[in-house]
Amino acid sequence: MNVDVTPFFDPTTATWSYLVADPHSRQAAIIDPVLDFDVAAGRTGRAGADRLLQAVQERSLDVAWILETHAHADHLTAAHYLKNQLGAAVVIGAGICKVQETFARVFHLGQGFPVDGSQFDRLVGDGDTLALGDLTIRVLATPGHTGDSVSYLIGDAVFVGDTLFQPDVGSARCDFPGGDAATLYESVRKLYALGDATRMFVCHDYPPAGREARCETTVAAQRSGNVHLRDEVDLDAFVDMRTTRDAGLAMPKLILPSIQVNIRAGELPVPEDNGVSYLKLPLDML
């Protein structure tokens, strides 16, 4: 079944967010929303999230779910802000608990920080389903980039987070805690088994010179043309390539602020007695 997909692009972080609607019931889901963040000023903003809200209001949609494909390391999520505006439930893969455990140690968050995923409204695993009007959202566990990565299959469309990029860009890095190149290879094969006509929507695009950013491709295009994971690329070759490539990559510019906020489902740290929220900057940890 065709599903109504409206993409939104954040050029600062090269992130695609999506508003996905059932055309019959007008129920909708938001996938991977972005909270604006000026790292130099330490200031958050809601312009991008408000564009999503405007589209929801203009179309009289009822947003039931805010779906996170994983705890992102390259942008802050606007899930908490949108939940407060819309009353929607925030969903993430059950692997978030392990991610929280890891980064609670990195940021020394103490015993008061739960690592059971309770900051989110629903944790999901492979094969779980969520209702979206007359449609069904099916969860596919697709770890490898991170341990908590999931993809969401809705009608004829699958939303893959950072598992894959556009065919001419390739695949996601696998050197974060919980990441594993061999696991990513198997996750991609699971996505390829969905069928060639399946529309695939990515969370980021870093286009080569001369190409505008794109959000949509197909399983067929990935299988035949992905520069890292064409059909003929075997497991050992991919792992060797990915491991070598990852060793030369710099850390994402927003990893430290992003992870602190995203493991909290987008809620900022509790304000201190002066009313200001603070993020930590661990030294010599990553």
Phi and psi restraints in degrees (value plus and minus 20) as a CYANA .aco file:
   2 ASN   PHI     -87.9   -47.9
   2 ASN   PSI     118.9   158.9
   3 VAL   PHI    -138.8   -98.8
   3 VAL   PSI     127.0   167.0
   4 ASP   PHI    -103.8   -63.8
   4 ASP   PSI      93.6   133.6
   5 VAL   PHI    -139.0   -99.0
   5 VAL   PSI     104.7   144.7
   6 THR   PHI    -137.0   -97.0
   6 THR   PSI      96.3   136.3
   7 PRO   PHI    -109.8   -69.8
   7 PRO   PSI     132.6   172.6
   8 PHE   PHI    -153.5  -113.5
   8 PHE   PSI     110.9   150.9
   9 PHE   PHI    -131.7   -91.7
   9 PHE   PSI     112.3   152.3
  10 ASP   PHI    -125.5   -85.5
  10 ASP   PSI      83.6   123.6
  11 PRO   PHI     -87.6   -47.6
  11 PRO   PSI     -45.7    -5.7
  12 THR   PHI     -83.5   -43.5
  12 THR   PSI     -59.6   -19.6
  13 THR   PHI    -131.5   -91.5
  13 THR   PSI     -16.0    24.0
  14 ALA   PHI      36.1    76.1
  14 ALA   PSI      17.9    57.9
  15 THR   PHI    -125.6   -85.6
  15 THR   PSI     115.1   155.1
  16 TRP   PHI    -119.7   -79.7
  16 TRP   PSI     107.8   147.8
  17 SER   PHI    -131.9   -91.9
  17 SER   PSI     139.9   179.9
  18 TYR   PHI    -156.7  -116.7
  18 TYR   PSI     122.9   162.9
  19 LEU   PHI    -131.4   -91.4
  19 LEU   PSI      95.1   135.1
  20 VAL   PHI    -134.9   -94.9
  20 VAL   PSI     106.2   146.2
  21 ALA   PHI    -148.9  -108.9
  21 ALA   PSI     123.3   163.3
  22 ASP   PHI    -101.2   -61.2
  22 ASP   PSI      96.6   136.6
  23 PRO   PHI     -85.1   -45.1
  23 PRO   PSI     -37.3     2.7
  24 HIS   PHI    -110.3   -70.3
  24 HIS   PSI     -70.3   -30.3
  25 SER   PHI    -109.1   -69.1
  25 SER   PSI     -38.6     1.4
  26 ARG   PHI      51.6    91.6
  26 ARG   PSI      -8.4    31.6
  27 GLN   PHI     -92.5   -52.5
  27 GLN   PSI     130.4   170.4
  28 ALA   PHI    -165.4  -125.4
  28 ALA   PSI     143.4   183.4
  29 ALA   PHI    -152.9  -112.9
  29 ALA   PSI     127.3   167.3
  30 ILE   PHI    -130.4   -90.4
  30 ILE   PSI     114.5   154.5
  31 ILE   PHI    -139.3   -99.3
  31 ILE   PSI     105.9   145.9
  32 ASP   PHI      34.0    74.0
  32 ASP   PSI      37.3    77.3
  33 PRO   PHI     -94.2   -54.2
  33 PRO   PSI     132.2   172.2
  34 VAL   PHI    -131.5   -91.5
  34 VAL   PSI     113.1   153.1
  35 LEU   PHI    -116.2   -76.2
  35 LEU   PSI     106.1   146.1
  36 ASP   PHI     -81.4   -41.4
  36 ASP   PSI     122.4   162.4
  37 PHE   PHI    -170.1  -130.1
  37 PHE   PSI     102.3   142.3
  38 ASP   PHI    -116.6   -76.6
  38 ASP   PSI      82.2   122.2
  39 VAL   PHI     -86.7   -46.7
  39 VAL   PSI     -54.1   -14.1
  40 ALA   PHI     -86.5   -46.5
  40 ALA   PSI     -58.2   -18.2
  41 ALA   PHI    -112.7   -72.7
  41 ALA   PSI     -32.5     7.5
  42 GLY   PHI      44.6    84.6
  42 GLY   PSI      15.7    55.7
  43 ARG   PHI    -138.9   -98.9
  43 ARG   PSI     111.5   151.5
  44 THR   PHI    -111.5   -71.5
  44 THR   PSI     140.4   180.4
  45 GLY   PHI    -169.1  -129.1
  45 GLY   PSI     143.0   183.0
  46 ARG   PHI    -144.9  -104.9
  46 ARG   PSI      -3.7    36.3
  47 ALA   PHI     -81.2   -41.2
  47 ALA   PSI     -64.6   -24.6
  48 GLY   PHI     -84.8   -44.8
  48 GLY   PSI     -64.7   -24.7
  49 ALA   PHI     -84.2   -44.2
  49 ALA   PSI     -55.1   -15.1
  50 ASP   PHI     -88.5   -48.5
  50 ASP   PSI     -47.6    -7.6
  51 ARG   PHI     -86.0   -46.0
  51 ARG   PSI     -57.6   -17.6
  52 LEU   PHI     -83.3   -43.3
  52 LEU   PSI     -65.3   -25.3
  53 LEU   PHI     -80.8   -40.8
  53 LEU   PSI     -60.6   -20.6
  54 GLN   PHI     -81.5   -41.5
  54 GLN   PSI     -62.6   -22.6
  55 ALA   PHI     -84.7   -44.7
  55 ALA   PSI     -59.4   -19.4
  56 VAL   PHI     -81.0   -41.0
  56 VAL   PSI     -65.7   -25.7
  57 GLN   PHI     -88.8   -48.8
  57 GLN   PSI     -62.4   -22.4
  58 GLU   PHI     -82.5   -42.5
  58 GLU   PSI     -51.2   -11.2
  59 ARG   PHI    -120.6   -80.6
  59 ARG   PSI     -17.2    22.8
  60 SER   PHI      33.9    73.9
  60 SER   PSI      27.5    67.5
  61 LEU   PHI    -109.7   -69.7
  61 LEU   PSI     133.3   173.3
  62 ASP   PHI    -130.1   -90.1
  62 ASP   PSI      84.6   124.6
  63 VAL   PHI    -104.3   -64.3
  63 VAL   PSI      95.9   135.9
  64 ALA   PHI    -112.9   -72.9
  64 ALA   PSI     -52.1   -12.1
  65 TRP   PHI    -155.6  -115.6
  65 TRP   PSI     123.6   163.6
  66 ILE   PHI    -135.9   -95.9
  66 ILE   PSI      91.5   131.5
  67 LEU   PHI    -123.0   -83.0
  67 LEU   PSI     102.7   142.7
  68 GLU   PHI    -122.4   -82.4
  68 GLU   PSI     110.8   150.8
  69 THR   PHI     -98.7   -58.7
  69 THR   PSI     -42.2    -2.2
  70 HIS   PHI    -198.4  -158.4
  70 HIS   PSI     155.4   195.4
  71 ALA   PHI    -100.7   -60.7
  71 ALA   PSI      81.7   121.7
  72 HIS   PHI     -88.2   -48.2
  72 HIS   PSI     128.0   168.0
  73 ALA   PHI    -129.2   -89.2
  73 ALA   PSI     -15.8    24.2
  74 ASP   PHI    -145.3  -105.3
  74 ASP   PSI     -22.0    18.0
  75 HIS   PHI    -178.3  -138.3
  75 HIS   PSI     136.6   176.6
  76 LEU   PHI    -104.5   -64.5
  76 LEU   PSI     120.8   160.8
  77 THR   PHI    -103.7   -63.7
  77 THR   PSI     125.0   165.0
  78 ALA   PHI    -116.6   -76.6
  78 ALA   PSI      -3.5    36.5
  79 ALA   PHI     -78.5   -38.5
  79 ALA   PSI     -63.0   -23.0
  80 HIS   PHI     -85.6   -45.6
  80 HIS   PSI     -64.7   -24.7
  81 TYR   PHI     -80.7   -40.7
  81 TYR   PSI     -66.4   -26.4
  82 LEU   PHI     -88.4   -48.4
  82 LEU   PSI     -55.6   -15.6
  83 LYS   PHI     -79.6   -39.6
  83 LYS   PSI     -63.8   -23.8
  84 ASN   PHI     -85.2   -45.2
  84 ASN   PSI     -51.6   -11.6
  85 GLN   PHI    -100.7   -60.7
  85 GLN   PSI     -52.8   -12.8
  86 LEU   PHI    -134.3   -94.3
  86 LEU   PSI     -38.1     1.9
  87 GLY   PHI      55.2    95.2
  87 GLY   PSI      -5.2    34.8
  88 ALA   PHI    -100.3   -60.3
  88 ALA   PSI     136.3   176.3
  89 ALA   PHI    -107.7   -67.7
  89 ALA   PSI     119.0   159.0
  90 VAL   PHI    -115.2   -75.2
  90 VAL   PSI     107.8   147.8
  91 VAL   PHI    -141.2  -101.2
  91 VAL   PSI     121.0   161.0
  92 ILE   PHI    -172.1  -132.1
  92 ILE   PSI     143.4   183.4
  93 GLY   PHI     -85.8   -45.8
  93 GLY   PSI     128.1   168.1
  94 ALA   PHI     -83.1   -43.1
  94 ALA   PSI     -39.0     1.0
  95 GLY   PHI     -84.0   -44.0
  95 GLY   PSI     -28.4    11.6
  96 ILE   PHI     -78.0   -38.0
  96 ILE   PSI     -49.0    -9.0
  97 CYS   PHI     -81.7   -41.7
  97 CYS   PSI     -63.4   -23.4
  98 LYS   PHI     -86.5   -46.5
  98 LYS   PSI     -59.2   -19.2
  99 VAL   PHI     -81.5   -41.5
  99 VAL   PSI     -63.4   -23.4
 100 GLN   PHI     -82.1   -42.1
 100 GLN   PSI     -62.3   -22.3
 101 GLU   PHI     -78.1   -38.1
 101 GLU   PSI     -66.2   -26.2
 102 THR   PHI     -82.3   -42.3
 102 THR   PSI     -69.6   -29.6
 103 PHE   PHI    -104.3   -64.3
 103 PHE   PSI     -36.6     3.4
 104 ALA   PHI     -84.0   -44.0
 104 ALA   PSI     -54.0   -14.0
 105 ARG   PHI     -93.1   -53.1
 105 ARG   PSI     -63.3   -23.3
 106 VAL   PHI     -78.4   -38.4
 106 VAL   PSI     -63.5   -23.5
 107 PHE   PHI    -116.1   -76.1
 107 PHE   PSI     -16.1    23.9
 108 HIS   PHI      29.9    69.9
 108 HIS   PSI      37.0    77.0
 109 LEU   PHI    -101.3   -61.3
 109 LEU   PSI     -34.1     5.9
 110 GLY   PHI      62.1   102.1
 110 GLY   PSI     156.2   196.2
 111 GLN   PHI     -86.1   -46.1
 111 GLN   PSI     -40.5    -0.5
 112 GLY   PHI     -97.0   -57.0
 112 GLY   PSI     -26.5    13.5
 113 PHE   PHI    -118.1   -78.1
 113 PHE   PSI      93.7   133.7
 114 PRO   PHI     -88.4   -48.4
 114 PRO   PSI     120.0   160.0
 115 VAL   PHI    -137.8   -97.8
 115 VAL   PSI      15.9    55.9
 116 ASP   PHI    -132.4   -92.4
 116 ASP   PSI      -9.3    30.7
 117 GLY   PHI      55.9    95.9
 117 GLY   PSI     -11.1    28.9
 118 SER   PHI     -90.4   -50.4
 118 SER   PSI     -29.8    10.2
 119 GLN   PHI     -89.3   -49.3
 119 GLN   PSI     -39.3     0.7
 120 PHE   PHI    -120.3   -80.3
 120 PHE   PSI     137.5   177.5
 121 ASP   PHI    -102.2   -62.2
 121 ASP   PSI     -48.1    -8.1
 122 ARG   PHI    -172.8  -132.8
 122 ARG   PSI     112.0   152.0
 123 LEU   PHI    -123.7   -83.7
 123 LEU   PSI     116.7   156.7
 124 VAL   PHI    -146.9  -106.9
 124 VAL   PSI     135.8   175.8
 125 GLY   PHI    -151.0  -111.0
 125 GLY   PSI     159.4   199.4
 126 ASP   PHI     -77.6   -37.6
 126 ASP   PSI     107.6   147.6
 127 GLY   PHI      69.7   109.7
 127 GLY   PSI     -29.0    11.0
 128 ASP   PHI     -86.6   -46.6
 128 ASP   PSI     135.9   175.9
 129 THR   PHI    -151.0  -111.0
 129 THR   PSI     131.2   171.2
 130 LEU   PHI    -150.3  -110.3
 130 LEU   PSI     121.0   161.0
 131 ALA   PHI    -102.3   -62.3
 131 ALA   PSI     119.1   159.1
 132 LEU   PHI    -157.5  -117.5
 132 LEU   PSI      62.9   102.9
 133 GLY   PHI      41.3    81.3
 133 GLY   PSI    -145.5  -105.5
 134 ASP   PHI    -103.1   -63.1
 134 ASP   PSI     -23.2    16.8
 135 LEU   PHI    -119.4   -79.4
 135 LEU   PSI     144.2   184.2
 136 THR   PHI    -143.2  -103.2
 136 THR   PSI     111.2   151.2
 137 ILE   PHI    -111.2   -71.2
 137 ILE   PSI     100.2   140.2
 138 ARG   PHI    -126.9   -86.9
 138 ARG   PSI     111.5   151.5
 139 VAL   PHI    -111.0   -71.0
 139 VAL   PSI     110.9   150.9
 140 LEU   PHI    -137.3   -97.3
 140 LEU   PSI      98.8   138.8
 141 ALA   PHI     -89.5   -49.5
 141 ALA   PSI     102.7   142.7
 142 THR   PHI    -153.0  -113.0
 142 THR   PSI      38.7    78.7
 143 PRO   PHI     -89.3   -49.3
 143 PRO   PSI     149.9   189.9
 144 GLY   PHI     118.5   158.5
 144 GLY   PSI     -75.4   -35.4
 145 HIS   PHI     -84.5   -44.5
 145 HIS   PSI     -69.1   -29.1
 146 THR   PHI    -158.4  -118.4
 146 THR   PSI     147.5   187.5
 147 GLY   PHI     -94.7   -54.7
 147 GLY   PSI     -39.6     0.4
 148 ASP   PHI    -121.8   -81.8
 148 ASP   PSI     -12.2    27.8
 149 SER   PHI     -88.1   -48.1
 149 SER   PSI     111.6   151.6
 150 VAL   PHI    -152.5  -112.5
 150 VAL   PSI     137.8   177.8
 151 SER   PHI    -137.4   -97.4
 151 SER   PSI     136.1   176.1
 152 TYR   PHI    -141.0  -101.0
 152 TYR   PSI      99.7   139.7
 153 LEU   PHI    -118.1   -78.1
 153 LEU   PSI      98.4   138.4
 154 ILE   PHI    -150.1  -110.1
 154 ILE   PSI      91.9   131.9
 155 GLY   PHI      39.1    79.1
 155 GLY   PSI    -144.4  -104.4
 156 ASP   PHI    -114.6   -74.6
 156 ASP   PSI      -6.7    33.3
 157 ALA   PHI    -145.8  -105.8
 157 ALA   PSI     120.4   160.4
 158 VAL   PHI    -143.4  -103.4
 158 VAL   PSI     115.8   155.8
 159 PHE   PHI    -129.9   -89.9
 159 PHE   PSI      92.8   132.8
 160 VAL   PHI    -125.6   -85.6
 160 VAL   PSI     -14.4    25.6
 161 GLY   PHI      38.9    78.9
 161 GLY   PSI    -151.1  -111.1
 162 ASP   PHI    -118.1   -78.1
 162 ASP   PSI     -11.0    29.0
 163 THR   PHI     -81.0   -41.0
 163 THR   PSI     -64.2   -24.2
 164 LEU   PHI    -153.0  -113.0
 164 LEU   PSI     132.7   172.7
 165 PHE   PHI    -127.8   -87.8
 165 PHE   PSI    -189.8  -149.8
 166 GLN   PHI     -80.6   -40.6
 166 GLN   PSI     134.4   174.4
 167 PRO   PHI     -74.6   -34.6
 167 PRO   PSI     -54.9   -14.9
 168 ASP   PHI    -103.1   -63.1
 168 ASP   PSI     -18.3    21.7
 169 VAL   PHI    -130.2   -90.2
 169 VAL   PSI     -62.5   -22.5
 170 GLY   PHI      95.2   135.2
 170 GLY   PSI    -146.3  -106.3
 171 SER   PHI    -147.9  -107.9
 171 SER   PSI     149.1   189.1
 172 ALA   PHI    -102.1   -62.1
 172 ALA   PSI     135.4   175.4
 173 ARG   PHI     -86.0   -46.0
 173 ARG   PSI     136.3   176.3
 174 CYS   PHI    -149.7  -109.7
 174 CYS   PSI      -0.4    39.6
 175 ASP   PHI    -120.7   -80.7
 175 ASP   PSI     -12.5    27.5
 176 PHE   PHI     -95.7   -55.7
 176 PHE   PSI     140.4   180.4
 177 PRO   PHI     -74.5   -34.5
 177 PRO   PSI     108.6   148.6
 178 GLY   PHI      68.5   108.5
 178 GLY   PSI     -26.7    13.3
 179 GLY   PHI    -102.6   -62.6
 179 GLY   PSI     136.0   176.0
 180 ASP   PHI    -184.4  -144.4
 180 ASP   PSI     105.4   145.4
 181 ALA   PHI     -86.5   -46.5
 181 ALA   PSI     -60.6   -20.6
 182 ALA   PHI     -83.9   -43.9
 182 ALA   PSI     -57.6   -17.6
 183 THR   PHI     -86.3   -46.3
 183 THR   PSI     -60.4   -20.4
 184 LEU   PHI     -81.7   -41.7
 184 LEU   PSI     -61.4   -21.4
 185 TYR   PHI     -75.7   -35.7
 185 TYR   PSI     -66.9   -26.9
 186 GLU   PHI     -87.1   -47.1
 186 GLU   PSI     -56.5   -16.5
 187 SER   PHI     -83.5   -43.5
 187 SER   PSI     -60.6   -20.6
 188 VAL   PHI     -85.7   -45.7
 188 VAL   PSI     -59.5   -19.5
 189 ARG   PHI     -81.7   -41.7
 189 ARG   PSI     -55.1   -15.1
 190 LYS   PHI     -83.4   -43.4
 190 LYS   PSI     -61.5   -21.5
 191 LEU   PHI     -86.4   -46.4
 191 LEU   PSI     -59.5   -19.5
 192 TYR   PHI     -85.1   -45.1
 192 TYR   PSI     -45.5    -5.5
 193 ALA   PHI     -94.8   -54.8
 193 ALA   PSI     -26.0    14.0
 194 LEU   PHI     -89.2   -49.2
 194 LEU   PSI     -41.1    -1.1
 195 GLY   PHI      96.2   136.2
 195 GLY   PSI     122.0   162.0
 196 ASP   PHI     -79.8   -39.8
 196 ASP   PSI     -52.4   -12.4
 197 ALA   PHI    -100.5   -60.5
 197 ALA   PSI     -28.3    11.7
 198 THR   PHI     -81.6   -41.6
 198 THR   PSI     107.5   147.5
 199 ARG   PHI     -94.7   -54.7
 199 ARG   PSI     117.8   157.8
 200 MET   PHI    -142.0  -102.0
 200 MET   PSI     109.2   149.2
 201 PHE   PHI    -136.5   -96.5
 201 PHE   PSI     106.5   146.5
 202 VAL   PHI    -117.7   -77.7
 202 VAL   PSI     141.3   181.3
 203 CYS   PHI    -110.1   -70.1
 203 CYS   PSI     -42.9    -2.9
 204 HIS   PHI    -159.7  -119.7
 204 HIS   PSI     134.4   174.4
 205 ASP   PHI    -160.9  -120.9
 205 ASP   PSI     109.5   149.5
 206 TYR   PHI    -140.6  -100.6
 206 TYR   PSI      57.0    97.0
 207 PRO   PHI     -89.0   -49.0
 207 PRO   PSI     127.5   167.5
 208 PRO   PHI     -86.2   -46.2
 208 PRO   PSI     144.2   184.2
 209 ALA   PHI     -75.4   -35.4
 209 ALA   PSI     114.2   154.2
 210 GLY   PHI      74.5   114.5
 210 GLY   PSI     -26.1    13.9
 211 ARG   PHI    -136.8   -96.8
 211 ARG   PSI     115.2   155.2
 212 GLU   PHI     -95.6   -55.6
 212 GLU   PSI     137.5   177.5
 213 ALA   PHI     -83.8   -43.8
 213 ALA   PSI     117.7   157.7
 214 ARG   PHI    -146.0  -106.0
 214 ARG   PSI     131.7   171.7
 215 CYS   PHI    -129.6   -89.6
 215 CYS   PSI     -43.9    -3.9
 216 GLU   PHI    -137.2   -97.2
 216 GLU   PSI     121.2   161.2
 217 THR   PHI    -165.5  -125.5
 217 THR   PSI    -182.8  -142.8
 218 THR   PHI    -155.1  -115.1
 218 THR   PSI     141.4   181.4
 219 VAL   PHI     -78.7   -38.7
 219 VAL   PSI     -61.1   -21.1
 220 ALA   PHI     -79.6   -39.6
 220 ALA   PSI     -64.3   -24.3
 221 ALA   PHI     -84.5   -44.5
 221 ALA   PSI     -57.4   -17.4
 222 GLN   PHI     -88.6   -48.6
 222 GLN   PSI     -64.0   -24.0
 223 ARG   PHI     -83.6   -43.6
 223 ARG   PSI     -56.1   -16.1
 224 SER   PHI    -110.7   -70.7
 224 SER   PSI     -44.0    -4.0
 225 GLY   PHI    -152.3  -112.3
 225 GLY   PSI     -20.7    19.3
 226 ASN   PHI     -85.1   -45.1
 226 ASN   PSI     105.9   145.9
 227 VAL   PHI     -86.6   -46.6
 227 VAL   PSI     -37.6     2.4
 228 HIS   PHI    -127.5   -87.5
 228 HIS   PSI     -48.2    -8.2
 229 LEU   PHI    -157.8  -117.8
 229 LEU   PSI      26.6    66.6
 230 ARG   PHI     -83.8   -43.8
 230 ARG   PSI     143.2   183.2
 231 ASP   PHI     -72.5   -32.5
 231 ASP   PSI     -57.6   -17.6
 232 GLU   PHI    -100.5   -60.5
 232 GLU   PSI     -26.1    13.9
 233 VAL   PHI     -98.8   -58.8
 233 VAL   PSI     103.8   143.8
 234 ASP   PHI    -110.4   -70.4
 234 ASP   PSI     152.1   192.1
 235 LEU   PHI     -79.5   -39.5
 235 LEU   PSI     -68.7   -28.7
 236 ASP   PHI     -83.1   -43.1
 236 ASP   PSI     -61.3   -21.3
 237 ALA   PHI     -84.5   -44.5
 237 ALA   PSI     -61.0   -21.0
 238 PHE   PHI     -86.2   -46.2
 238 PHE   PSI     -66.5   -26.5
 239 VAL   PHI     -80.1   -40.1
 239 VAL   PSI     -63.0   -23.0
 240 ASP   PHI     -81.1   -41.1
 240 ASP   PSI     -67.0   -27.0
 241 MET   PHI     -81.7   -41.7
 241 MET   PSI     -68.6   -28.6
 242 ARG   PHI     -86.4   -46.4
 242 ARG   PSI     -60.8   -20.8
 243 THR   PHI     -84.7   -44.7
 243 THR   PSI     -63.7   -23.7
 244 THR   PHI     -84.9   -44.9
 244 THR   PSI     -64.4   -24.4
 245 ARG   PHI     -84.1   -44.1
 245 ARG   PSI     -64.0   -24.0
 246 ASP   PHI     -83.8   -43.8
 246 ASP   PSI     -52.7   -12.7
 247 ALA   PHI     -82.8   -42.8
 247 ALA   PSI     -42.1    -2.1
 248 GLY   PHI    -120.5   -80.5
 248 GLY   PSI     -17.7    22.3
 249 LEU   PHI    -107.8   -67.8
 249 LEU   PSI     120.9   160.9
 250 ALA   PHI     -98.3   -58.3
 250 ALA   PSI     139.8   179.8
 251 MET   PHI     -85.8   -45.8
 251 MET   PSI     124.2   164.2
 252 PRO   PHI     -76.2   -36.2
 252 PRO   PSI     121.5   161.5
 253 LYS   PHI     -81.2   -41.2
 253 LYS   PSI     -50.5   -10.5
 254 LEU   PHI    -126.0   -86.0
 254 LEU   PSI      -3.4    36.6
 255 ILE   PHI     -81.0   -41.0
 255 ILE   PSI     -61.8   -21.8
 256 LEU   PHI     -89.3   -49.3
 256 LEU   PSI     -69.5   -29.5
 257 PRO   PHI     -87.3   -47.3
 257 PRO   PSI     -58.2   -18.2
 258 SER   PHI     -81.9   -41.9
 258 SER   PSI     -71.3   -31.3
 259 ILE   PHI     -82.1   -42.1
 259 ILE   PSI     -59.9   -19.9
 260 GLN   PHI     -80.5   -40.5
 260 GLN   PSI     -56.9   -16.9
 261 VAL   PHI    -102.7   -62.7
 261 VAL   PSI     -60.1   -20.1
 262 ASN   PHI     -93.6   -53.6
 262 ASN   PSI     -48.7    -8.7
 263 ILE   PHI     -94.4   -54.4
 263 ILE   PSI     -28.0    12.0
 264 ARG   PHI    -120.9   -80.9
 264 ARG   PSI      -4.0    36.0
 265 ALA   PHI      40.9    80.9
 265 ALA   PSI       9.3    49.3
 266 GLY   PHI      72.9   112.9
 266 GLY   PSI     -23.1    16.9
 267 GLU   PHI    -101.9   -61.9
 267 GLU   PSI     116.4   156.4
 268 LEU   PHI     -92.5   -52.5
 268 LEU   PSI     137.0   177.0
 269 PRO   PHI     -75.5   -35.5
 269 PRO   PSI     131.0   171.0
 270 VAL   PHI     -77.1   -37.1
 270 VAL   PSI     109.6   149.6
 271 PRO   PHI     -79.3   -39.3
 271 PRO   PSI     126.1   166.1
 272 GLU   PHI    -102.2   -62.2
 272 GLU   PSI    -195.3  -155.3
 273 ASP   PHI     -87.9   -47.9
 273 ASP   PSI     -27.8    12.2
 274 ASN   PHI    -115.8   -75.8
 274 ASN   PSI     -14.6    25.4
 275 GLY   PHI      63.2   103.2
 275 GLY   PSI     -13.8    26.2
 276 VAL   PHI    -127.8   -87.8
 276 VAL   PSI     116.6   156.6
 277 SER   PHI    -106.9   -66.9
 277 SER   PSI     122.8   162.8
 278 TYR   PHI    -145.6  -105.6
 278 TYR   PSI     120.9   160.9
 279 LEU   PHI    -123.2   -83.2
 279 LEU   PSI     129.6   169.6
 280 LYS   PHI    -113.6   -73.6
 280 LYS   PSI     133.2   173.2
 281 LEU   PHI    -145.8  -105.8
 281 LEU   PSI      67.2   107.2
 282 PRO   PHI     -88.6   -48.6
 282 PRO   PSI     115.7   155.7
 283 LEU   PHI    -119.2   -79.2
 283 LEU   PSI     115.8   155.8
 284 ASP   PHI      39.4    79.4
 284 ASP   PSI      13.8    53.8
 285 MET   PHI    -124.3   -84.3
 285 MET   PSI     -53.5   -13.5
